[in-house]
Amino acid sequence: MAITRRSVVSTPHSDSADTPRKTGWQVRSSVADAVRVAVEEGAARSQNEFVERALVEALRDLRRRRVFSAYAAAALDDAFMDDMQAVSASYDPTSGDGLGSRE
């Protein structure tokens, strides 16, 4: 079975093609108990919803760290930075278009 990359959904089950699937993950008893208590206290409508939200948040954080790491690597690449500065400089003549004079 091929794994496809898809962005993490912003809300649980917002995509009708992205149906729930039972997983075989295990967590420590203390974690399961804490999730149950959090749901009983109103943190989510169900344990499934609580866990899914936590996983989506962790996946977003992972993606954010990957993107920032790529930015940091690009900033160390002299050729890339030269290209970016050239692109930025090419927009300099148009940066004031449509603003009118400030007299």
Secondary structure, DSSP 4 states (H G I P E B T S, - for coil): -PPPP-PPPSSTT-STTS----------HHHHHHHHHHHHTTS-SSHHHHHHHHHHHHHHHHHHHHHHHHHHHHHT-HHHHHHHHHHHHHTGGGTTTTS----
